[in-house]
Each structure stands twice: as C-alpha cells, then as structure tokens.
Amino acid sequence: MSLDLTRVASQVESMVSRLKAGVSERHQRLERALGVLGDEANDIERLRHKVSHSKTTWLVAGLAESLGQHYPPPPCPPEFTVIAVDGSHIEVDRHRSARCYLINLGSVILRYGADPAAVLDSLPRLYSEDKDLLIVPGMAGGREQPVEGALLGIKRGVEECRRLAELAGGLASDGPALALLDGSLVLWGLEAYPEFVTEALLSKGFLSYLDDIRRLNNSGKRRALASYISFPRSTDVVNVLRLVLCPHELADCDRYCPGGEKRECDAVSGVRDSELFYQTLGQGERSALFISRSSVVEKHYGRHQVYFFYLNTGDEIARVEMPQWAALDGGLLDLAHALALDQCRRGNGYPVALSEAHEQAVVATADREQFWQLVEASLADERLPFLTSAKSLSKRTRWI
Amino acid sequence: MGEVVEASTADFVAQCYELYQLPPLGSLVKTRDQEVELYGVVCNATTAGLEPGRRPIARGRDEATEEAVYQSSPQLMKLLRSEFSVLVAAHRQEGKLYHYLPPKPARIHSFVYQCPPAEVKELSQSLDFLTVLLNARLPVSPEELIAACLRHMGQAQEDRRAFLVAAGKELAVLLGDEPNRLRAVLGRIKP
C-alpha cells in the first residue's frame, strides 16, 4: 500500500497554520537577537569569561574576536586549485548472506587560471574483513563495536578526509589550494561510543589526515582546509547572545533555571545563527571567527580545534569550518573565504567542487541492488552457500 | 580517435577521447573485431551531458567569450561527451576487402581510427556501399550522407572529377525512379 496522502494532508495543514502563528513571535526574537549582537556595550573579555565558565544546556560558541565583526571577500589569487571529496556508502545488510559494506569516494580536482584543468574520479572500496567490520577495544577492554549504522557514517567521513589528504599531498601545482569537505569537521556521533572507537577513528584516523594536510604548509605551499555546511541549523552564536541576556554572573541552567520556567534568555531562543547573519552580512562577507566548544572537539582535537565563520554566498548563509592552524593563519583564512565564495559563484550557490564530488560518489538505488546481485552471483559461481532472510526475499518479490 | 561504446551488426557508436574531436560527416573510419577489420561511414554525431539526467545549463551570461565559459568551469570538459555513429559498409578478412557486412559486430571498447587516404581510395574502388547508405534508416537524410561521403572520398582520388562522375552514374541507376532524391545528391557533389 502506498502512502495515503489524503490522510496526511490535513495534518500538513495544521502544521502549516501552527508555523504561521509563530511567525511574528520568531520575528520579534530575531529583532531582539540583532539588537544584542549589535550592542557595542558587549564587553568581549567578560563575555569570553562567561562563555568558558558557564554551565549551559545548549552549545555556546567560543569567541575568537568580537561578535559583530564582518569582513569583505578578499580577492581570488590568479591561479588556484580546489580539491573536494564526498562519499556515499552501501550499508551492511544483515538480511544478506555476505557481511560487508562499500564506501564510494568521489573526488574532484579543479585548477583555475591560465591553464585550467579538471580531474573527476570515483573510488569504490569493499570492506569485508573482520578488521573492517569491527572496532575492537584492545587493552582497555569493553565491547567490540560493529561498523554499521551511525558508526559507518563516521567511518565514511574519516575515509573522505584520508582521500582528501592523499589528493592534497599529490597535487603537482605549487599554487594555493583549498581542500574542501562537505558537512562538519566535528565528528559529533563519536560522543555516543567508547573511548577506543574515538581513538581508532579520530586520533589515528581523521585528525592524523588533517595533520597530513597541515604539514603540507611547512614546505612553503599554501594548502587551506575547510568544510562547508549549506543551510546550517546551528545556534552556537545565538546561544552566546542568550548568555549576554542571562542575568547571572555565570550561567548555570540546571541550578538557576530548573524545569520549564520562563527565562530571560528565551527572548532569543529558536533563532538560528544563519537567520541572524542573513540580516547582518553583506553579499560575499564573512562573519567573525568562532570556536566550536563541542565536548569531542575540546577533548580530542588539539591543534585541529574547530573554528568557524558564516558566509553570505549571495544565495544563503553557509557555515564554513576550519581547523585552528588554518583559521589562525590569516593567509589560509582569506584563501578559504575567497575560494569558498568563488566556488559558490561558479556552482549556482553551492561549491561546484563539492557538488561534482557528490555526483561522482553517489550510489543510486539501482546501483545498490546491482551490487548485491553481483555479490550473490559471485558467491553462486564459487558454489558458496548464500542465504537470504525471508524478510529480505519478501521485500524483493512482492505478491498479493 | 575514439572507442566503440555500442555495437550491432550494421552499425556502431563510438565515444571520442577528446570532447568535440569528431570525425566529419561522411568520412570513413575503421575498427576491429579480432582478425576482422570493419570499415564504416560516419553517419551522425552528438555532444551531450555524460549522464542522461544532467542537462547542460547556459553559463555564458557573465563571460566575454565562449572559451571563457570552459575556462571558468574546467569540469565541463569531463562532464560532456562527443559520440559518433558509424554505418558499417565493408570489412577486411585475411587481407581481402569485402564490400558487405562483416560476420560479427564490432567489440565494445574497440579502438576507432580515421582511415588514411590510401585506404579511402581502396574502399572507393567499389561503389556497392551506396546501396547500404541509400537503404539505411538514419537521423540525417541518406542523400545528405551520400553526398558528404562522396565528397570525402573524392579528396582521396587522383582524378576527383572522374570519380564523382562515376558515382553520379551509379546513383542514376540506383535512383532511376526517384529523380528528386537523385537531384538532391547530385546537387551536393557538383565537382
């Protein structure tokens, strides 16, 4: 039975009328947030102290400079390269006989200037060995973690970064280059897993690849690294404004405002950072630099601590994240600002390198089915038994 | 110049290695199925997006020249492809040239080469291929294709005029009861 849309329609209607009723309140909150952001009286040092010593139930951005700073786009260098990697994967299917997963990495190298060129590539890799399928605890003890679901998503992100570092390292040109990833540099999901998983995927994986890219800059080359988030829903900066509004010297949500009491800081709650910067940033401008204070970053990222700024691309407000070493190098920061904007201009609002990397990586539904057919046909060729669950079979051969 | 990506007994489609490096309409190309060499006439060509779901969009509004469109989006060269279709007209087996269809179609990924003038001259010694071209179902009109092919073959002859006159006579026989079609071809190959 397909989805009964007539039954859904009335529910959609009530959702829309609820949203409509909230429009004027949201507008008031946004106005209030803009007022706080633009208030010259905000003492940056005091605020910085409050940010780092408060205990809040929401994530607050760290401040690298004063809140309302904004910067016009720097010029693009005459010659430059943009590298991007994106991935997609075929999940482990417990209803199939062979336990394996596949990660397809799409990559793009675009060279601009007097001698433009493009390299588009996709690299599929099948993972089926025990070391790929499980992360084991080693000496520390604990339960081994199967690489599937959310953990496979994180593993894919690590592999994307590995490929990016490989491509950045192999770049023949000496000119400036920007290496781009899609999404956040913060591997949020790791917070839910034991320490040995973080060790395997983050310290020995993701961060070591970021470090490979950082070291490329030691030889005099300029290799910036950034990740790009389109339509960000984050509220880290608005949450700084909540701290400004908080009447206590240091905020402690659980202590001062337990339960559902009305709080002063609610005057700006529900506003997204992107809404705020949509009002304050001119076309092509970027916001001040902020610092991610997520626990996984503070605990593990070290010199790769994640900085971010918002960018008015002309079509939307995007969030651009950079590791500390790149964000605090004025040249690399300007390079990322200029090239991210230029990529959006060339890509109708979204970085062209990322959208082409995505096109290279994408695994369509038909490809997934063909992949499993190939696996099962190969098992059959070798006379290996392949058992498929009754549930999987019933989904594939539908009857009445 | 390209590689076979689709093949049947009477024709094949080849993709160019370089975008827009297409052989001219009516020119002669060759490919190989193991020991058999296949010869054919280029009967159509297209350039389009690599993936069927992705159509190119207009990009030149802010560019000064057409070349600048490609300069500012270097990925375009990798996302478009040029293909040409070839009507198989002859084959060579064990050194001997036959002016009719080969026993098997070309293989996928066989390399496709432009025929050198000496081979064009050799192939044009028999005009049997005209029947093949006249009866083929093509996206371009057979008269247009035959004329292009004869002009191309004419360039490889020492006596171009004599070759075109002989071809005209052959066409007069083949199209004896279709004067309009005959006129259409002859009008396009006037020496």
Interface residues (C-beta under 8 A of the other chain):
Chain A: V108 L110 R111 Y112 P116 A117 A118 V119 L120 R346 N348 V352 E356 E359
Chain B: E51 R54 I57 Y70 Q71 S72 S73 P74 Q75 L76 M77 K78 L79
